[in-house]
């Protein structure tokens, strides 16, 4: 399976996992503001921007480690652009990370704050 197919499979696994936790899907693979948001979910009153990181082995470390300052800023810009386009700048938001490593799913709610950049 190529990287793109692995990424799509990981995102679908994360989507299913989050839905099982009661979150509702809003959109996926949204490109705006110079970035991409893997999943956008609704969790109660929060609109949640989710970054999915899948690892097949331990060589590259944990997925959350790949969500560095540059990546957080890119996701934040994309989220702001999305909210602006939807006319939803007053909606409470959260930034989560879902790691999938060796088949195990780990959801990290509020993994980071909005990061202007």
Jmol script that loads the backbone (N, CA, C; Angstrom):
load data "model"
ATOM      1  N   UNK A   1       0.852  -1.170   0.000  1.00  0.00           N
ATOM      2  CA  UNK A   1       0.000   0.000   0.000  1.00  0.00           C
ATOM      3  C   UNK A   1       0.902   1.240   0.000  1.00  0.00           C
ATOM      4  N   UNK A   2       0.614   2.201  -0.885  1.00  0.00           N
ATOM      5  CA  UNK A   2       1.438   3.414  -0.941  1.00  0.00           C
ATOM      6  C   UNK A   2       1.080   4.369   0.200  1.00  0.00           C
ATOM      7  N   UNK A   3       1.883   5.413   0.345  1.00  0.00           N
ATOM      8  CA  UNK A   3       1.708   6.357   1.465  1.00  0.00           C
ATOM      9  C   UNK A   3       0.352   7.049   1.453  1.00  0.00           C
ATOM     10  N   UNK A   4      -0.106   7.417   0.264  1.00  0.00           N
ATOM     11  CA  UNK A   4      -1.405   8.101   0.167  1.00  0.00           C
ATOM     12  C   UNK A   4      -2.529   7.177   0.629  1.00  0.00           C
ATOM     13  N   UNK A   5      -2.482   5.925   0.194  1.00  0.00           N
ATOM     14  CA  UNK A   5      -3.504   4.953   0.604  1.00  0.00           C
ATOM     15  C   UNK A   5      -3.415   4.673   2.097  1.00  0.00           C
ATOM     16  N   UNK A   6      -2.203   4.592   2.638  1.00  0.00           N
ATOM     17  CA  UNK A   6      -2.033   4.390   4.081  1.00  0.00           C
ATOM     18  C   UNK A   6      -2.603   5.569   4.860  1.00  0.00           C
ATOM     19  N   UNK A   7      -2.337   6.783   4.366  1.00  0.00           N
ATOM     20  CA  UNK A   7      -2.864   7.978   5.032  1.00  0.00           C
ATOM     21  C   UNK A   7      -4.381   7.996   5.027  1.00  0.00           C
ATOM     22  N   UNK A   8      -4.980   7.662   3.882  1.00  0.00           N
ATOM     23  CA  UNK A   8      -6.444   7.643   3.780  1.00  0.00           C
ATOM     24  C   UNK A   8      -7.032   6.582   4.710  1.00  0.00           C
ATOM     25  N   UNK A   9      -6.387   5.428   4.783  1.00  0.00           N
ATOM     26  CA  UNK A   9      -6.860   4.366   5.677  1.00  0.00           C
ATOM     27  C   UNK A   9      -6.760   4.815   7.128  1.00  0.00           C
ATOM     28  N   UNK A  10      -5.678   5.492   7.478  1.00  0.00           N
ATOM     29  CA  UNK A  10      -5.518   6.001   8.835  1.00  0.00           C
ATOM     30  C   UNK A  10      -6.577   7.031   9.183  1.00  0.00           C
ATOM     31  N   UNK A  11      -6.877   7.915   8.255  1.00  0.00           N
ATOM     32  CA  UNK A  11      -7.898   8.934   8.489  1.00  0.00           C
ATOM     33  C   UNK A  11      -9.272   8.301   8.675  1.00  0.00           C
ATOM     34  N   UNK A  12      -9.573   7.257   7.899  1.00  0.00           N
ATOM     35  CA  UNK A  12     -10.858   6.578   8.044  1.00  0.00           C
ATOM     36  C   UNK A  12     -10.938   5.859   9.388  1.00  0.00           C
ATOM     37  N   UNK A  13      -9.821   5.281   9.805  1.00  0.00           N
ATOM     38  CA  UNK A  13      -9.784   4.616  11.124  1.00  0.00           C
ATOM     39  C   UNK A  13     -10.001   5.646  12.229  1.00  0.00           C
ATOM     40  N   UNK A  14      -9.347   6.795  12.114  1.00  0.00           N
ATOM     41  CA  UNK A  14      -9.519   7.862  13.104  1.00  0.00           C
ATOM     42  C   UNK A  14     -10.962   8.362  13.113  1.00  0.00           C
ATOM     43  N   UNK A  15     -11.540   8.523  11.929  1.00  0.00           N
ATOM     44  CA  UNK A  15     -12.931   8.977  11.821  1.00  0.00           C
ATOM     45  C   UNK A  15     -13.866   8.013  12.548  1.00  0.00           C
ATOM     46  N   UNK A  16     -13.711   6.725  12.286  1.00  0.00           N
ATOM     47  CA  UNK A  16     -14.552   5.719  12.945  1.00  0.00           C
ATOM     48  C   UNK A  16     -14.381   5.769  14.461  1.00  0.00           C
ATOM     49  N   UNK A  17     -13.143   5.879  14.895  1.00  0.00           N
ATOM     50  CA  UNK A  17     -12.849   5.929  16.330  1.00  0.00           C
ATOM     51  C   UNK A  17     -13.529   7.136  16.981  1.00  0.00           C
ATOM     52  N   UNK A  18     -13.403   8.297  16.361  1.00  0.00           N
ATOM     53  CA  UNK A  18     -14.002   9.510  16.921  1.00  0.00           C
ATOM     54  C   UNK A  18     -15.528   9.437  16.905  1.00  0.00           C
ATOM     55  N   UNK A  19     -16.092   8.847  15.872  1.00  0.00           N
ATOM     56  CA  UNK A  19     -17.543   8.676  15.822  1.00  0.00           C
ATOM     57  C   UNK A  19     -18.006   7.745  16.944  1.00  0.00           C
ATOM     58  N   UNK A  20     -17.238   6.709  17.214  1.00  0.00           N
ATOM     59  CA  UNK A  20     -17.582   5.798  18.310  1.00  0.00           C
ATOM     60  C   UNK A  20     -17.549   6.519  19.653  1.00  0.00           C
ATOM     61  N   UNK A  21     -16.743   7.571  19.743  1.00  0.00           N
ATOM     62  CA  UNK A  21     -16.679   8.377  20.969  1.00  0.00           C
ATOM     63  C   UNK A  21     -17.778   9.437  21.011  1.00  0.00           C
ATOM     64  N   UNK A  22     -18.640   9.465  19.988  1.00  0.00           N
ATOM     65  CA  UNK A  22     -19.772  10.385  19.983  1.00  0.00           C
ATOM     66  C   UNK A  22     -19.571  11.671  19.197  1.00  0.00           C
ATOM     67  N   UNK A  23     -18.429  11.814  18.536  1.00  0.00           N
ATOM     68  CA  UNK A  23     -18.196  13.015  17.734  1.00  0.00           C
ATOM     69  C   UNK A  23     -18.867  12.856  16.368  1.00  0.00           C
ATOM     70  N   UNK A  24     -19.272  13.976  15.798  1.00  0.00           N
ATOM     71  CA  UNK A  24     -19.958  13.957  14.506  1.00  0.00           C
ATOM     72  C   UNK A  24     -19.055  14.531  13.421  1.00  0.00           C
ATOM     73  N   UNK A  25     -18.955  13.836  12.278  1.00  0.00           N
ATOM     74  CA  UNK A  25     -18.111  14.350  11.187  1.00  0.00           C
ATOM     75  C   UNK A  25     -18.728  15.577  10.530  1.00  0.00           C
ATOM     76  N   UNK A  26     -17.857  16.534  10.197  1.00  0.00           N
ATOM     77  CA  UNK A  26     -18.274  17.739   9.488  1.00  0.00           C
ATOM     78  C   UNK A  26     -17.653  17.742   8.093  1.00  0.00           C
ATOM     79  N   UNK A  27     -16.350  17.475   8.018  1.00  0.00           N
ATOM     80  CA  UNK A  27     -15.639  17.479   6.732  1.00  0.00           C
ATOM     81  C   UNK A  27     -14.322  16.729   6.905  1.00  0.00           C
ATOM     82  N   UNK A  28     -13.716  16.359   5.768  1.00  0.00           N
ATOM     83  CA  UNK A  28     -12.386  15.760   5.825  1.00  0.00           C
ATOM     84  C   UNK A  28     -11.565  16.210   4.626  1.00  0.00           C
ATOM     85  N   UNK A  29     -10.253  16.204   4.842  1.00  0.00           N
ATOM     86  CA  UNK A  29      -9.286  16.637   3.817  1.00  0.00           C
ATOM     87  C   UNK A  29      -9.639  18.016   3.254  1.00  0.00           C
ATOM     88  N   UNK A  30      -9.812  18.962   4.151  1.00  0.00           N
ATOM     89  CA  UNK A  30     -10.161  20.326   3.762  1.00  0.00           C
ATOM     90  C   UNK A  30      -8.876  21.101   3.502  1.00  0.00           C
ATOM     91  N   UNK A  31      -8.769  21.660   2.302  1.00  0.00           N
ATOM     92  CA  UNK A  31      -7.611  22.481   1.936  1.00  0.00           C
ATOM     93  C   UNK A  31      -8.042  23.938   1.878  1.00  0.00           C
ATOM     94  N   UNK A  32      -7.395  24.746   2.714  1.00  0.00           N
ATOM     95  CA  UNK A  32      -7.659  26.186   2.692  1.00  0.00           C
ATOM     96  C   UNK A  32      -6.581  26.887   3.498  1.00  0.00           C
ATOM     97  N   UNK A  33      -6.379  28.144   3.228  1.00  0.00           N
ATOM     98  CA  UNK A  33      -5.409  28.922   3.969  1.00  0.00           C
ATOM     99  C   UNK A  33      -3.986  28.404   3.864  1.00  0.00           C
ATOM    100  N   UNK A  34      -3.682  27.727   2.773  1.00  0.00           N
ATOM    101  CA  UNK A  34      -2.336  27.205   2.579  1.00  0.00           C
ATOM    102  C   UNK A  34      -2.032  25.931   3.341  1.00  0.00           C
ATOM    103  N   UNK A  35      -3.056  25.270   3.852  1.00  0.00           N
ATOM    104  CA  UNK A  35      -2.840  24.028   4.592  1.00  0.00           C
ATOM    105  C   UNK A  35      -3.976  23.059   4.376  1.00  0.00           C
ATOM    106  N   UNK A  36      -3.878  21.931   5.055  1.00  0.00           N
ATOM    107  CA  UNK A  36      -4.913  20.911   4.959  1.00  0.00           C
ATOM    108  C   UNK A  36      -5.299  20.460   6.363  1.00  0.00           C
ATOM    109  N   UNK A  37      -6.573  20.252   6.551  1.00  0.00           N
ATOM    110  CA  UNK A  37      -7.088  19.719   7.805  1.00  0.00           C
ATOM    111  C   UNK A  37      -7.605  18.324   7.511  1.00  0.00           C
ATOM    112  N   UNK A  38      -7.075  17.337   8.236  1.00  0.00           N
ATOM    113  CA  UNK A  38      -7.444  15.947   7.973  1.00  0.00           C
ATOM    114  C   UNK A  38      -8.921  15.700   8.246  1.00  0.00           C
ATOM    115  N   UNK A  39      -9.379  16.047   9.442  1.00  0.00           N
ATOM    116  CA  UNK A  39     -10.778  15.842   9.814  1.00  0.00           C
ATOM    117  C   UNK A  39     -11.291  17.068  10.558  1.00  0.00           C
ATOM    118  N   UNK A  40     -12.543  17.397  10.310  1.00  0.00           N
ATOM    119  CA  UNK A  40     -13.231  18.410  11.106  1.00  0.00           C
ATOM    120  C   UNK A  40     -14.434  17.701  11.707  1.00  0.00           C
ATOM    121  N   UNK A  41     -14.524  17.761  13.032  1.00  0.00           N
ATOM    122  CA  UNK A  41     -15.567  17.039  13.757  1.00  0.00           C
ATOM    123  C   UNK A  41     -16.318  18.008  14.658  1.00  0.00           C
ATOM    124  N   UNK A  42     -17.507  17.622  15.051  1.00  0.00           N
ATOM    125  CA  UNK A  42     -18.274  18.376  16.042  1.00  0.00           C
ATOM    126  C   UNK A  42     -18.281  17.522  17.318  1.00  0.00           C
ATOM    127  N   UNK A  43     -17.904  18.151  18.427  1.00  0.00           N
ATOM    128  CA  UNK A  43     -17.920  17.484  19.738  1.00  0.00           C
ATOM    129  C   UNK A  43     -18.652  18.412  20.691  1.00  0.00           C
ATOM    130  N   UNK A  44     -19.948  18.178  20.837  1.00  0.00           N
ATOM    131  CA  UNK A  44     -20.774  19.086  21.632  1.00  0.00           C
ATOM    132  C   UNK A  44     -20.796  20.446  20.970  1.00  0.00           C
ATOM    133  N   UNK A  45     -20.410  21.461  21.706  1.00  0.00           N
ATOM    134  CA  UNK A  45     -20.418  22.815  21.140  1.00  0.00           C
ATOM    135  C   UNK A  45     -19.139  23.143  20.397  1.00  0.00           C
ATOM    136  N   UNK A  46     -18.142  22.265  20.467  1.00  0.00           N
ATOM    137  CA  UNK A  46     -16.841  22.529  19.838  1.00  0.00           C
ATOM    138  C   UNK A  46     -16.774  22.037  18.398  1.00  0.00           C
ATOM    139  N   UNK A  47     -16.129  22.833  17.565  1.00  0.00           N
ATOM    140  CA  UNK A  47     -15.726  22.401  16.241  1.00  0.00           C
ATOM    141  C   UNK A  47     -14.272  21.972  16.409  1.00  0.00           C
ATOM    142  N   UNK A  48     -13.975  20.732  16.072  1.00  0.00           N
ATOM    143  CA  UNK A  48     -12.672  20.149  16.365  1.00  0.00           C
ATOM    144  C   UNK A  48     -11.905  19.909  15.066  1.00  0.00           C
ATOM    145  N   UNK A  49     -10.712  20.478  15.002  1.00  0.00           N
ATOM    146  CA  UNK A  49      -9.813  20.277  13.870  1.00  0.00           C
ATOM    147  C   UNK A  49      -8.833  19.189  14.278  1.00  0.00           C
ATOM    148  N   UNK A  50      -8.828  18.103  13.505  1.00  0.00           N
ATOM    149  CA  UNK A  50      -8.083  16.909  13.898  1.00  0.00           C
ATOM    150  C   UNK A  50      -6.945  16.641  12.912  1.00  0.00           C
ATOM    151  N   UNK A  51      -5.759  16.483  13.441  1.00  0.00           N
ATOM    152  CA  UNK A  51      -4.595  16.051  12.664  1.00  0.00           C
ATOM    153  C   UNK A  51      -4.388  14.573  12.962  1.00  0.00           C
ATOM    154  N   UNK A  52      -4.330  13.765  11.905  1.00  0.00           N
ATOM    155  CA  UNK A  52      -4.143  12.322  12.050  1.00  0.00           C
ATOM    156  C   UNK A  52      -2.713  11.981  11.673  1.00  0.00           C
ATOM    157  N   UNK A  53      -2.037  11.251  12.558  1.00  0.00           N
ATOM    158  CA  UNK A  53      -0.667  10.809  12.307  1.00  0.00           C
ATOM    159  C   UNK A  53      -0.618   9.306  12.494  1.00  0.00           C
ATOM    160  N   UNK A  54      -0.216   8.623  11.442  1.00  0.00           N
ATOM    161  CA  UNK A  54      -0.129   7.169  11.485  1.00  0.00           C
ATOM    162  C   UNK A  54       1.329   6.746  11.358  1.00  0.00           C
ATOM    163  N   UNK A  55       1.719   5.808  12.184  1.00  0.00           N
ATOM    164  CA  UNK A  55       3.072   5.259  12.151  1.00  0.00           C
ATOM    165  C   UNK A  55       2.973   3.744  12.052  1.00  0.00           C
ATOM    166  N   UNK A  56       3.764   3.169  11.176  1.00  0.00           N
ATOM    167  CA  UNK A  56       3.753   1.716  11.044  1.00  0.00           C
ATOM    168  C   UNK A  56       4.783   1.057  11.949  1.00  0.00           C
ATOM    169  N   UNK A  57       5.773   1.808  12.376  1.00  0.00           N
ATOM    170  CA  UNK A  57       6.796   1.274  13.269  1.00  0.00           C
ATOM    171  C   UNK A  57       7.258   2.350  14.218  1.00  0.00           C
ATOM    172  N   UNK A  58       8.254   2.055  15.015  1.00  0.00           N
ATOM    173  CA  UNK A  58       8.730   3.001  16.001  1.00  0.00           C
ATOM    174  C   UNK A  58       9.882   3.865  15.545  1.00  0.00           C
ATOM    175  N   UNK A  59      10.362   3.656  14.322  1.00  0.00           N
ATOM    176  CA  UNK A  59      11.548   4.391  13.854  1.00  0.00           C
ATOM    177  C   UNK A  59      11.348   5.897  13.824  1.00  0.00           C
ATOM    178  N   UNK A  60      10.158   6.338  13.494  1.00  0.00           N
ATOM    179  CA  UNK A  60       9.926   7.778  13.313  1.00  0.00           C
ATOM    180  C   UNK A  60       9.385   8.440  14.573  1.00  0.00           C
ATOM    181  N   UNK A  61       9.326   7.727  15.678  1.00  0.00           N
ATOM    182  CA  UNK A  61       8.800   8.306  16.902  1.00  0.00           C
ATOM    183  C   UNK A  61       7.285   8.308  16.908  1.00  0.00           C
ATOM    184  N   UNK A  62       6.730   8.992  17.875  1.00  0.00           N
ATOM    185  CA  UNK A  62       5.285   9.072  17.989  1.00  0.00           C
ATOM    186  C   UNK A  62       4.739  10.111  17.026  1.00  0.00           C
ATOM    187  N   UNK A  63       3.502   9.878  16.585  1.00  0.00           N
ATOM    188  CA  UNK A  63       2.872  10.796  15.646  1.00  0.00           C
ATOM    189  C   UNK A  63       2.754  12.207  16.173  1.00  0.00           C
ATOM    190  N   UNK A  64       2.472  12.339  17.460  1.00  0.00           N
ATOM    191  CA  UNK A  64       2.297  13.681  18.047  1.00  0.00           C
ATOM    192  C   UNK A  64       3.572  14.499  17.944  1.00  0.00           C
ATOM    193  N   UNK A  65       4.724  13.836  17.898  1.00  0.00           N
ATOM    194  CA  UNK A  65       5.994  14.548  17.774  1.00  0.00           C
ATOM    195  C   UNK A  65       6.143  15.229  16.416  1.00  0.00           C
ATOM    196  N   UNK A  66       5.416  14.726  15.419  1.00  0.00           N
ATOM    197  CA  UNK A  66       5.474  15.306  14.080  1.00  0.00           C
ATOM    198  C   UNK A  66       4.629  16.574  13.961  1.00  0.00           C
ATOM    199  N   UNK A  67       3.802  16.837  14.957  1.00  0.00           N
ATOM    200  CA  UNK A  67       2.974  18.039  14.937  1.00  0.00           C
ATOM    201  C   UNK A  67       3.765  19.136  15.667  1.00  0.00           C
ATOM    202  N   UNK A  68       4.768  19.623  14.958  1.00  0.00           N
ATOM    203  CA  UNK A  68       5.667  20.634  15.516  1.00  0.00           C
ATOM    204  C   UNK A  68       5.073  22.032  15.349  1.00  0.00           C
ATOM    205  N   UNK A  69       5.824  23.045  15.759  1.00  0.00           N
ATOM    206  CA  UNK A  69       5.327  24.429  15.717  1.00  0.00           C
ATOM    207  C   UNK A  69       4.921  24.843  14.307  1.00  0.00           C
ATOM    208  N   UNK A  70       5.697  24.462  13.322  1.00  0.00           N
ATOM    209  CA  UNK A  70       5.384  24.819  11.932  1.00  0.00           C
ATOM    210  C   UNK A  70       4.065  24.170  11.496  1.00  0.00           C
ATOM    211  N   UNK A  71       3.887  22.893  11.838  1.00  0.00           N
ATOM    212  CA  UNK A  71       2.666  22.171  11.474  1.00  0.00           C
ATOM    213  C   UNK A  71       1.467  22.757  12.222  1.00  0.00           C
ATOM    214  N   UNK A  72       1.633  23.087  13.503  1.00  0.00           N
ATOM    215  CA  UNK A  72       0.540  23.691  14.275  1.00  0.00           C
ATOM    216  C   UNK A  72       0.118  25.024  13.668  1.00  0.00           C
ATOM    217  N   UNK A  73       1.085  25.837  13.248  1.00  0.00           N
ATOM    218  CA  UNK A  73       0.769  27.126  12.621  1.00  0.00           C
ATOM    219  C   UNK A  73       0.029  26.922  11.303  1.00  0.00           C
ATOM    220  N   UNK A  74       0.440  25.937  10.519  1.00  0.00           N
ATOM    221  CA  UNK A  74      -0.217  25.663   9.233  1.00  0.00           C
ATOM    222  C   UNK A  74      -1.660  25.203   9.461  1.00  0.00           C
ATOM    223  N   UNK A  75      -1.865  24.329  10.429  1.00  0.00           N
ATOM    224  CA  UNK A  75      -3.221  23.859  10.742  1.00  0.00           C
ATOM    225  C   UNK A  75      -4.067  25.014  11.270  1.00  0.00           C
ATOM    226  N   UNK A  76      -3.484  25.851  12.112  1.00  0.00           N
ATOM    227  CA  UNK A  76      -4.214  26.998  12.656  1.00  0.00           C
ATOM    228  C   UNK A  76      -4.646  27.959  11.556  1.00  0.00           C
ATOM    229  N   UNK A  77      -3.754  28.245  10.608  1.00  0.00           N
ATOM    230  CA  UNK A  77      -4.104  29.125   9.481  1.00  0.00           C
ATOM    231  C   UNK A  77      -5.223  28.525   8.649  1.00  0.00           C
ATOM    232  N   UNK A  78      -5.143  27.220   8.397  1.00  0.00           N
ATOM    233  CA  UNK A  78      -6.184  26.553   7.614  1.00  0.00           C
ATOM    234  C   UNK A  78      -7.515  26.588   8.363  1.00  0.00           C
ATOM    235  N   UNK A  79      -7.480  26.383   9.677  1.00  0.00           N
ATOM    236  CA  UNK A  79      -8.701  26.420  10.479  1.00  0.00           C
ATOM    237  C   UNK A  79      -9.325  27.814  10.451  1.00  0.00           C
ATOM    238  N   UNK A  80      -8.496  28.839  10.595  1.00  0.00           N
ATOM    239  CA  UNK A  80      -8.993  30.211  10.557  1.00  0.00           C
ATOM    240  C   UNK A  80      -9.616  30.529   9.201  1.00  0.00           C
ATOM    241  N   UNK A  81      -8.974  30.100   8.127  1.00  0.00           N
ATOM    242  CA  UNK A  81      -9.524  30.314   6.785  1.00  0.00           C
ATOM    243  C   UNK A  81     -10.855  29.575   6.624  1.00  0.00           C
ATOM    244  N   UNK A  82     -10.924  28.348   7.130  1.00  0.00           N
ATOM    245  CA  UNK A  82     -12.157  27.566   7.054  1.00  0.00           C
ATOM    246  C   UNK A  82     -13.282  28.265   7.818  1.00  0.00           C
ATOM    247  N   UNK A  83     -12.978  28.681   9.051  1.00  0.00           N
ATOM    248  CA  UNK A  83     -13.986  29.361   9.866  1.00  0.00           C
ATOM    249  C   UNK A  83     -14.463  30.653   9.205  1.00  0.00           C
ATOM    250  N   UNK A  84     -13.530  31.406   8.615  1.00  0.00           N
ATOM    251  CA  UNK A  84     -13.895  32.631   7.920  1.00  0.00           C
ATOM    252  C   UNK A  84     -14.797  32.360   6.732  1.00  0.00           C
ATOM    253  N   UNK A  85     -14.465  31.333   5.962  1.00  0.00           N
ATOM    254  CA  UNK A  85     -15.273  30.983   4.791  1.00  0.00           C
ATOM    255  C   UNK A  85     -16.671  30.514   5.191  1.00  0.00           C
ATOM    256  N   UNK A  86     -16.778  29.899   6.369  1.00  0.00           N
ATOM    257  CA  UNK A  86     -18.074  29.413   6.855  1.00  0.00           C
ATOM    258  C   UNK A  86     -18.846  30.485   7.611  1.00  0.00           C
ATOM    259  N   UNK A  87     -18.208  31.643   7.868  1.00  0.00           N
ATOM    260  CA  UNK A  87     -18.843  32.685   8.665  1.00  0.00           C
ATOM    261  C   UNK A  87     -19.031  32.254  10.107  1.00  0.00           C
ATOM    262  N   UNK A  88     -18.064  31.478  10.607  1.00  0.00           N
ATOM    263  CA  UNK A  88     -18.191  30.880  11.941  1.00  0.00           C
ATOM    264  C   UNK A  88     -17.048  31.258  12.862  1.00  0.00           C
ATOM    265  N   UNK A  89     -16.596  32.494  12.795  1.00  0.00           N
ATOM    266  CA  UNK A  89     -15.438  32.895  13.589  1.00  0.00           C
ATOM    267  C   UNK A  89     -15.707  32.911  15.095  1.00  0.00           C
ATOM    268  N   UNK A  90     -16.974  32.842  15.496  1.00  0.00           N
ATOM    269  CA  UNK A  90     -17.295  32.882  16.921  1.00  0.00           C
ATOM    270  C   UNK A  90     -17.549  31.500  17.534  1.00  0.00           C
ATOM    271  N   UNK A  91     -17.331  30.448  16.778  1.00  0.00           N
ATOM    272  CA  UNK A  91     -17.552  29.079  17.249  1.00  0.00           C
ATOM    273  C   UNK A  91     -16.364  28.641  18.110  1.00  0.00           C
ATOM    274  N   UNK A  92     -16.603  28.011  19.262  1.00  0.00           N
ATOM    275  CA  UNK A  92     -15.473  27.506  20.045  1.00  0.00           C
ATOM    276  C   UNK A  92     -14.810  26.340  19.305  1.00  0.00           C
ATOM    277  N   UNK A  93     -13.483  26.364  19.267  1.00  0.00           N
ATOM    278  CA  UNK A  93     -12.742  25.339  18.521  1.00  0.00           C
ATOM    279  C   UNK A  93     -11.743  24.630  19.425  1.00  0.00           C
ATOM    280  N   UNK A  94     -11.306  23.482  18.941  1.00  0.00           N
ATOM    281  CA  UNK A  94     -10.301  22.698  19.633  1.00  0.00           C
ATOM    282  C   UNK A  94      -9.429  22.034  18.570  1.00  0.00           C
ATOM    283  N   UNK A  95      -8.180  21.820  18.902  1.00  0.00           N
ATOM    284  CA  UNK A  95      -7.238  21.163  17.997  1.00  0.00           C
ATOM    285  C   UNK A  95      -6.795  19.849  18.631  1.00  0.00           C
ATOM    286  N   UNK A  96      -7.194  18.743  18.016  1.00  0.00           N
ATOM    287  CA  UNK A  96      -6.863  17.406  18.517  1.00  0.00           C
ATOM    288  C   UNK A  96      -5.861  16.724  17.597  1.00  0.00           C
ATOM    289  N   UNK A  97      -5.188  15.730  18.125  1.00  0.00           N
ATOM    290  CA  UNK A  97      -4.330  14.851  17.334  1.00  0.00           C
ATOM    291  C   UNK A  97      -4.794  13.428  17.584  1.00  0.00           C
ATOM    292  N   UNK A  98      -4.862  12.650  16.523  1.00  0.00           N
ATOM    293  CA  UNK A  98      -5.105  11.213  16.641  1.00  0.00           C
ATOM    294  C   UNK A  98      -3.871  10.507  16.102  1.00  0.00           C
ATOM    295  N   UNK A  99      -3.262   9.703  16.968  1.00  0.00           N
ATOM    296  CA  UNK A  99      -2.106   8.892  16.580  1.00  0.00           C
ATOM    297  C   UNK A  99      -2.583   7.467  16.331  1.00  0.00           C
ATOM    298  N   UNK A 100      -2.070   6.886  15.277  1.00  0.00           N
ATOM    299  CA  UNK A 100      -2.307   5.464  15.050  1.00  0.00           C
ATOM    300  C   UNK A 100      -0.925   4.851  14.908  1.00  0.00           C
ATOM    301  N   UNK A 101      -0.571   4.018  15.864  1.00  0.00           N
ATOM    302  CA  UNK A 101       0.763   3.429  15.862  1.00  0.00           C
ATOM    303  C   UNK A 101       0.643   1.947  16.200  1.00  0.00           C
ATOM    304  N   UNK A 102       1.172   1.136  15.299  1.00  0.00           N
ATOM    305  CA  UNK A 102       1.114  -0.322  15.455  1.00  0.00           C
ATOM    306  C   UNK A 102      -0.315  -0.799  15.684  1.00  0.00           C
ATOM    307  N   UNK A 103      -1.251  -0.161  14.998  1.00  0.00           N
ATOM    308  CA  UNK A 103      -2.656  -0.559  15.076  1.00  0.00           C
ATOM    309  C   UNK A 103      -3.428   0.024  16.237  1.00  0.00           C
ATOM    310  N   UNK A 104      -2.765   0.683  17.168  1.00  0.00           N
ATOM    311  CA  UNK A 104      -3.432   1.274  18.327  1.00  0.00           C
ATOM    312  C   UNK A 104      -3.777   2.734  18.045  1.00  0.00           C
ATOM    313  N   UNK A 105      -4.982   3.132  18.430  1.00  0.00           N
ATOM    314  CA  UNK A 105      -5.440   4.504  18.233  1.00  0.00           C
ATOM    315  C   UNK A 105      -5.335   5.254  19.557  1.00  0.00           C
ATOM    316  N   UNK A 106      -4.729   6.420  19.512  1.00  0.00           N
ATOM    317  CA  UNK A 106      -4.608   7.280  20.693  1.00  0.00           C
ATOM    318  C   UNK A 106      -5.134   8.667  20.317  1.00  0.00           C
ATOM    319  N   UNK A 107      -6.214   9.084  20.978  1.00  0.00           N
ATOM    320  CA  UNK A 107      -6.821  10.390  20.728  1.00  0.00           C
ATOM    321  C   UNK A 107      -6.314  11.362  21.781  1.00  0.00           C
ATOM    322  N   UNK A 108      -5.773  12.491  21.332  1.00  0.00           N
ATOM    323  CA  UNK A 108      -5.255  13.511  22.238  1.00  0.00           C
ATOM    324  C   UNK A 108      -6.103  14.773  22.058  1.00  0.00           C
ATOM    325  N   UNK A 109      -7.155  14.922  22.887  1.00  0.00           N
ATOM    326  CA  UNK A 109      -7.975  16.126  22.793  1.00  0.00           C
ATOM    327  C   UNK A 109      -7.183  17.352  23.234  1.00  0.00           C
ATOM    328  N   UNK A 110      -7.468  18.485  22.618  1.00  0.00           N
ATOM    329  CA  UNK A 110      -6.795  19.747  22.956  1.00  0.00           C
ATOM    330  C   UNK A 110      -5.283  19.564  22.961  1.00  0.00           C
ATOM    331  N   UNK A 111      -4.778  18.931  21.915  1.00  0.00           N
ATOM    332  CA  UNK A 111      -3.337  18.643  21.807  1.00  0.00           C
ATOM    333  C   UNK A 111      -2.504  19.916  21.697  1.00  0.00           C
ATOM    334  N   UNK A 112      -3.095  20.959  21.115  1.00  0.00           N
ATOM    335  CA  UNK A 112      -2.405  22.244  21.031  1.00  0.00           C
ATOM    336  C   UNK A 112      -3.415  23.371  20.928  1.00  0.00           C
ATOM    337  N   UNK A 113      -2.957  24.554  21.215  1.00  0.00           N
ATOM    338  CA  UNK A 113      -3.768  25.767  21.123  1.00  0.00           C
ATOM    339  C   UNK A 113      -3.591  26.382  19.734  1.00  0.00           C
ATOM    340  N   UNK A 114      -4.482  27.313  19.392  1.00  0.00           N
ATOM    341  CA  UNK A 114      -4.327  28.064  18.154  1.00  0.00           C
ATOM    342  C   UNK A 114      -2.931  28.674  18.125  1.00  0.00           C
ATOM    343  N   UNK A 115      -2.241  28.490  17.019  1.00  0.00           N
ATOM    344  CA  UNK A 115      -0.853  28.943  16.892  1.00  0.00           C
ATOM    345  C   UNK A 115      -0.748  29.912  15.728  1.00  0.00           C
ATOM    346  N   UNK A 116      -0.782  31.209  16.010  1.00  0.00           N
ATOM    347  CA  UNK A 116      -0.646  32.165  14.902  1.00  0.00           C
ATOM    348  C   UNK A 116       0.768  32.075  14.315  1.00  0.00           C
ATOM    349  N   UNK A 117       0.852  32.289  13.054  1.00  0.00           N
ATOM    350  CA  UNK A 117       2.191  32.201  12.471  1.00  0.00           C
ATOM    351  C   UNK A 117       2.181  32.689  11.127  1.00  0.00           C
TER     352      UNK A 117
END
end "model"
wireframe off; spacefill off
backbone 0.3
color backbone group
